């Protein structure tokens, strides 16, 4: 068995930089941030060369859409960072902080209702990079899904965004057809013709937008694009299903503001070591939602960020 020479303190130090101990060795898995799960061909070539030059020649992909290069020796860590930095790449993604943002492919998908990559990049810049020095009670995961198909499981993240297209139904244009094209095309059974008029059950409709433009009499010719936000999701040893805020946001800046308010609330009112789902359970969903729909907490932003909180950190995995 190999003798380990890297101290526990140094192992902890480089973990904060995105280098995770390769079990039983003095080597590390270098975690490279892809911003939103997308990298250029040039960056791919750089990673491949770095894997051969510093690692074991392999490249692994994580569930958070980051890239890991296994087998980087402790003494080569700084040189590795300098090498990938030339291609605009950085390491990181650990600790009781905002974690790398995940996104589906969005508008390049036939069902995509928003630019998932673009929105994820904005979230990355504002809250992964912008809040990188902000300690939270535990890790905070964010996912962006382009439609209600939920491919990246937004409702199993601490905060998830799902693209929406709310159908604009013109009841006066409805002919109450016995074979209704809208009813036929609704994948969740929310649309039904009742007593000669189409009805859309808003409690069932998930705003997928697939009914838009399907009526030959123009009863649903367009839809309002928006953002549905889930909070308190969690996957792992303990699973929690996220709950949607009651409001569907139609303004992107308003939706991004909710993310910031959620981070401020979690930092201020969360207990060190608990996930956001536990904070919500303790405070009550209605209480948390009211704070996220209000701007009061933003007025205390500087105070909350300056507070000496969560100095120990709570992320154990």
DRENTORVO-266785 format. One line per field, with one value per residue (C-alpha): residue number from 1; residue in three letters; z, y, x negated. Coordinates in Angstrom, 3 decimals, decimal comma. Layout:
N
seq [NUM|...]
type [ALA|...]
w [Z|...]
v [Y|...]
u [X|...]
***
This chain:
317
seq [1|2|3|4|5|6|7|8|9|10|11|12|13|14|15|16|17|18|19|20|21|22|23|24|25|26|27|28|29|30|31|32|33|34|35|36|37|38|39|40|41|42|43|44|45|46|47|48|49|50|51|52|53|54|55|56|57|58|59|60|61|62|63|64|65|66|67|68|69|70|71|72|73|74|75|76|77|78|79|80|81|82|83|84|85|86|87|88|89|90|91|92|93|94|95|96|97|98|99|100|101|102|103|104|105|106|107|108|109|110|111|112|113|114|115|116|117|118|119|120|121|122|123|124|125|126|127|128|129|130|131|132|133|134|135|136|137|138|139|140|141|142|143|144|145|146|147|148|149|150|151|152|153|154|155|156|157|158|159|160|161|162|163|164|165|166|167|168|169|170|171|172|173|174|175|176|177|178|179|180|181|182|183|184|185|186|187|188|189|190|191|192|193|194|195|196|197|198|199|200|201|202|203|204|205|206|207|208|209|210|211|212|213|214|215|216|217|218|219|220|221|222|223|224|225|226|227|228|229|230|231|232|233|234|235|236|237|238|239|240|241|242|243|244|245|246|247|248|249|250|251|252|253|254|255|256|257|258|259|260|261|262|263|264|265|266|267|268|269|270|271|272|273|274|275|276|277|278|279|280|281|282|283|284|285|286|287|288|289|290|291|292|293|294|295|296|297|298|299|300|301|302|303|304|305|306|307|308|309|310|311|312|313|314|315|316|317]
type [UNK|UNK|UNK|UNK|UNK|UNK|UNK|UNK|UNK|UNK|UNK|UNK|UNK|UNK|UNK|UNK|UNK|UNK|UNK|UNK|UNK|UNK|UNK|UNK|UNK|UNK|UNK|UNK|UNK|UNK|UNK|UNK|UNK|UNK|UNK|UNK|UNK|UNK|UNK|UNK|UNK|UNK|UNK|UNK|UNK|UNK|UNK|UNK|UNK|UNK|UNK|UNK|UNK|UNK|UNK|UNK|UNK|UNK|UNK|UNK|UNK|UNK|UNK|UNK|UNK|UNK|UNK|UNK|UNK|UNK|UNK|UNK|UNK|UNK|UNK|UNK|UNK|UNK|UNK|UNK|UNK|UNK|UNK|UNK|UNK|UNK|UNK|UNK|UNK|UNK|UNK|UNK|UNK|UNK|UNK|UNK|UNK|UNK|UNK|UNK|UNK|UNK|UNK|UNK|UNK|UNK|UNK|UNK|UNK|UNK|UNK|UNK|UNK|UNK|UNK|UNK|UNK|UNK|UNK|UNK|UNK|UNK|UNK|UNK|UNK|UNK|UNK|UNK|UNK|UNK|UNK|UNK|UNK|UNK|UNK|UNK|UNK|UNK|UNK|UNK|UNK|UNK|UNK|UNK|UNK|UNK|UNK|UNK|UNK|UNK|UNK|UNK|UNK|UNK|UNK|UNK|UNK|UNK|UNK|UNK|UNK|UNK|UNK|UNK|UNK|UNK|UNK|UNK|UNK|UNK|UNK|UNK|UNK|UNK|UNK|UNK|UNK|UNK|UNK|UNK|UNK|UNK|UNK|UNK|UNK|UNK|UNK|UNK|UNK|UNK|UNK|UNK|UNK|UNK|UNK|UNK|UNK|UNK|UNK|UNK|UNK|UNK|UNK|UNK|UNK|UNK|UNK|UNK|UNK|UNK|UNK|UNK|UNK|UNK|UNK|UNK|UNK|UNK|UNK|UNK|UNK|UNK|UNK|UNK|UNK|UNK|UNK|UNK|UNK|UNK|UNK|UNK|UNK|UNK|UNK|UNK|UNK|UNK|UNK|UNK|UNK|UNK|UNK|UNK|UNK|UNK|UNK|UNK|UNK|UNK|UNK|UNK|UNK|UNK|UNK|UNK|UNK|UNK|UNK|UNK|UNK|UNK|UNK|UNK|UNK|UNK|UNK|UNK|UNK|UNK|UNK|UNK|UNK|UNK|UNK|UNK|UNK|UNK|UNK|UNK|UNK|UNK|UNK|UNK|UNK|UNK|UNK|UNK|UNK|UNK|UNK|UNK|UNK|UNK|UNK|UNK|UNK|UNK|UNK|UNK|UNK|UNK|UNK|UNK|UNK|UNK|UNK|UNK|UNK|UNK|UNK|UNK|UNK|UNK|UNK|UNK|UNK]
w [0,000|-1,007|1,698|1,535|1,873|1,364|4,706|5,612|5,722|2,202|0,957|2,321|0,834|-2,706|-2,458|-2,112|-5,440|-7,153|-6,680|-5,005|-3,474|-5,612|-2,880|-1,513|-3,527|-3,530|-6,826|-7,353|-9,669|-11,154|-11,517|-14,465|-14,629|-17,956|-16,981|-18,304|-19,596|-22,852|-23,925|-27,200|-29,418|-28,426|-24,741|-25,379|-27,018|-24,069|-21,572|-23,552|-23,662|-19,938|-19,185|-21,032|-19,687|-16,015|-15,401|-16,317|-19,849|-18,998|-18,807|-16,746|-16,769|-13,575|-12,974|-12,577|-16,147|-15,046|-16,375|-14,206|-15,081|-12,760|-11,578|-11,215|-8,751|-5,851|-6,945|-10,452|-9,370|-9,954|-13,279|-14,306|-13,491|-15,505|-18,456|-18,710|-17,879|-21,324|-22,795|-20,395|-18,095|-14,304|-11,561|-8,613|-7,809|-4,194|-0,724|1,031|-1,821|-5,070|-7,122|-10,920|-12,768|-14,933|-17,987|-20,706|-24,357|-24,386|-27,640|-29,785|-28,535|-30,254|-26,885|-25,601|-24,349|-23,277|-23,946|-21,174|-21,991|-22,097|-18,856|-17,117|-18,182|-16,673|-13,443|-13,457|-13,800|-11,230|-8,600|-9,103|-9,850|-8,152|-4,929|-4,986|-1,712|0,062|2,563|2,835|5,351|2,776|-0,965|-3,188|-6,530|-9,391|-12,557|-15,652|-17,685|-21,006|-20,661|-18,300|-19,528|-16,654|-18,253|-15,766|-12,787|-11,761|-8,990|-7,373|-7,010|-4,247|-6,838|-10,294|-13,227|-15,832|-19,102|-19,593|-22,368|-20,909|-23,583|-24,420|-24,990|-26,968|-25,931|-28,573|-31,349|-29,980|-32,041|-29,531|-32,114|-31,261|-32,311|-30,740|-31,986|-28,736|-26,619|-28,878|-28,624|-24,854|-23,405|-19,815|-20,431|-19,192|-22,223|-22,664|-24,533|-22,012|-23,114|-26,474|-25,179|-24,623|-21,006|-19,769|-16,223|-14,870|-11,994|-14,539|-17,327|-17,063|-19,637|-22,099|-24,974|-27,261|-27,835|-29,305|-32,988|-33,131|-33,349|-36,959|-35,714|-33,950|-30,416|-29,118|-31,514|-29,044|-25,501|-22,906|-22,204|-18,610|-15,821|-13,203|-10,099|-7,751|-4,364|-1,836|-4,064|-3,009|-4,265|-2,415|0,940|1,769|-1,030|-1,078|-3,855|-4,660|-4,567|-7,156|-6,227|-6,910|-9,447|-12,966|-13,746|-17,178|-16,629|-16,635|-14,263|-11,774|-11,955|-11,442|-8,492|-6,859|-7,037|-5,247|-2,600|-2,059|-1,518|0,891|2,800|2,995|4,225|6,822|8,095|7,342|10,028|9,277|7,933|6,727|3,093|1,714|1,836|5,590|6,017|4,128|6,222|9,435|8,428|6,523|2,753|2,876|4,960|2,556|-0,512|0,931|1,450|-2,082|-3,610|-1,594|-2,032|1,681|1,984|-0,859|1,287|3,772|1,165|2,272|5,918|5,183|3,005|5,576|8,504|10,042|9,291|8,506|9,126|9,537|6,404|6,135|2,872|3,759|0,257]
v [0,000|3,423|5,852|9,028|12,254|14,916|16,198|16,383|20,174|20,345|17,870|20,135|23,213|21,853|20,386|23,950|24,608|21,729|18,952|15,895|13,224|10,122|7,548|5,857|7,978|11,369|12,115|14,176|14,390|17,897|19,152|21,543|23,866|23,876|26,854|25,262|21,865|23,233|23,710|24,621|22,292|24,210|23,641|19,948|19,673|21,491|19,117|16,069|17,378|18,203|14,666|13,240|15,761|15,842|13,023|9,375|10,099|9,726|12,240|11,698|13,542|14,286|14,399|18,195|18,505|19,244|17,429|15,616|14,718|11,895|11,257|14,774|14,711|17,152|18,954|19,515|21,187|24,807|23,940|22,141|25,210|27,470|25,089|24,895|28,605|29,408|27,982|29,960|26,999|26,914|24,304|24,419|23,308|22,188|23,422|24,906|27,283|27,604|24,561|24,372|25,058|22,293|22,840|20,856|21,792|24,161|25,712|23,263|20,668|20,424|20,987|23,743|26,874|28,907|29,232|26,915|27,304|31,086|31,339|28,894|31,017|34,122|32,235|30,953|34,459|36,084|33,390|30,767|33,342|36,347|34,429|32,251|33,706|33,461|30,620|28,948|26,431|23,678|23,254|24,863|23,254|25,000|23,414|24,931|22,878|24,093|22,542|20,467|17,232|17,906|16,201|17,740|17,213|20,898|19,928|17,738|20,660|23,242|25,609|24,689|26,670|25,147|26,872|27,598|28,646|29,572|29,062|32,150|30,647|32,696|31,174|33,178|31,389|27,925|25,927|23,097|20,490|16,906|15,943|18,805|19,195|20,870|18,050|15,522|17,259|17,851|15,319|15,675|15,643|19,199|20,236|18,832|19,916|20,247|21,230|22,404|24,598|23,795|23,966|23,916|22,712|25,019|22,625|19,946|22,048|22,180|24,960|22,835|24,933|21,994|23,087|26,444|26,735|23,381|24,710|25,218|28,000|29,888|29,366|29,104|30,965|31,986|31,575|33,608|32,428|32,219|30,616|28,228|28,055|25,097|25,335|22,765|19,805|17,353|14,108|11,789|10,053|11,913|12,822|15,846|16,841|20,529|22,634|25,236|28,851|29,884|32,514|31,787|34,534|36,134|38,497|36,979|39,549|38,864|35,151|35,791|38,018|35,075|33,073|35,824|36,147|32,370|32,474|35,388|33,697|30,425|32,188|34,257|31,802|28,392|26,474|25,315|21,771|21,749|21,716|24,300|21,752|21,436|25,208|25,432|22,653|24,376|27,861|26,741|26,839|29,685|31,806|31,186|31,823|35,120|36,242|35,218|37,094|40,204|42,411|43,021|40,658|42,409|45,538|43,671|42,113|43,831|43,068|39,378|38,942|40,661|38,564|36,090|32,969|29,318|29,608|25,854|24,886|22,111|20,284|16,789|15,355]
u [0,000|-1,342|-2,398|-0,314|-2,294|0,394|1,650|5,327|5,047|3,605|6,202|8,927|7,255|7,118|10,618|11,866|10,106|11,919|9,335|10,835|8,648|8,210|8,813|5,708|3,256|1,570|3,319|6,460|9,455|9,446|13,020|13,348|16,362|18,211|20,461|23,659|22,636|21,251|17,630|15,964|13,972|10,832|11,601|12,198|8,791|7,233|8,864|7,733|4,168|4,273|5,464|2,471|-0,034|1,007|3,493|3,944|5,155|8,831|11,681|14,849|18,161|20,062|23,804|23,517|22,181|18,628|15,551|13,025|9,455|8,339|4,810|3,377|0,428|0,593|-2,563|-1,137|2,111|1,079|-0,533|2,679|4,762|2,470|2,608|6,421|6,725|5,303|8,532|10,710|11,348|11,307|11,630|14,022|17,549|17,146|18,077|21,102|21,733|23,643|22,699|22,254|25,504|26,971|29,145|30,871|30,342|33,322|34,408|32,430|34,941|38,330|40,046|37,742|39,482|36,461|32,743|31,583|27,886|28,147|30,111|27,767|24,795|26,418|27,097|23,513|22,061|24,371|24,563|21,820|19,123|20,747|21,486|18,340|17,031|20,396|20,620|24,022|25,375|24,796|24,347|26,990|27,813|29,606|31,007|32,611|35,069|36,419|39,859|42,037|40,404|37,971|34,983|32,507|34,861|35,227|37,661|34,993|32,581|32,458|33,875|35,090|36,433|38,749|39,647|43,341|45,704|49,065|51,756|53,799|57,247|59,768|63,077|64,992|63,063|63,845|66,393|66,637|65,629|66,506|62,981|61,049|57,471|56,446|57,848|56,131|52,748|52,764|50,274|51,526|55,282|55,846|57,930|61,434|64,558|67,402|70,914|69,663|66,826|63,156|62,035|58,440|57,954|55,262|54,569|53,616|52,081|48,281|47,883|45,947|47,288|47,907|51,500|50,493|51,381|53,156|56,734|57,942|60,225|57,405|58,728|55,122|52,881|50,202|48,960|47,084|43,547|42,479|40,462|41,814|39,625|39,369|37,667|36,488|35,757|33,083|31,571|29,227|29,289|32,484|34,873|37,190|39,567|39,370|42,516|43,453|43,983|47,566|46,545|45,304|42,798|42,939|40,006|36,505|35,039|37,805|37,050|33,319|34,181|35,981|32,742|30,849|33,561|33,470|29,694|29,951|32,761|30,822|27,693|29,540|32,148|30,649|28,791|25,262|25,385|28,986|30,076|32,490|35,327|34,827|34,782|38,080|39,637|38,543|39,701|42,795|43,263|45,804|43,406|40,516|42,667|43,900|40,295|39,307|42,217|41,351|38,287|37,787|34,832|32,998|32,972|30,785|28,482|25,274|25,967|26,672|23,584|21,353|22,610|20,163|22,220|21,502|17,782|17,470|19,418|21,960|21,305|20,144|20,514]
***
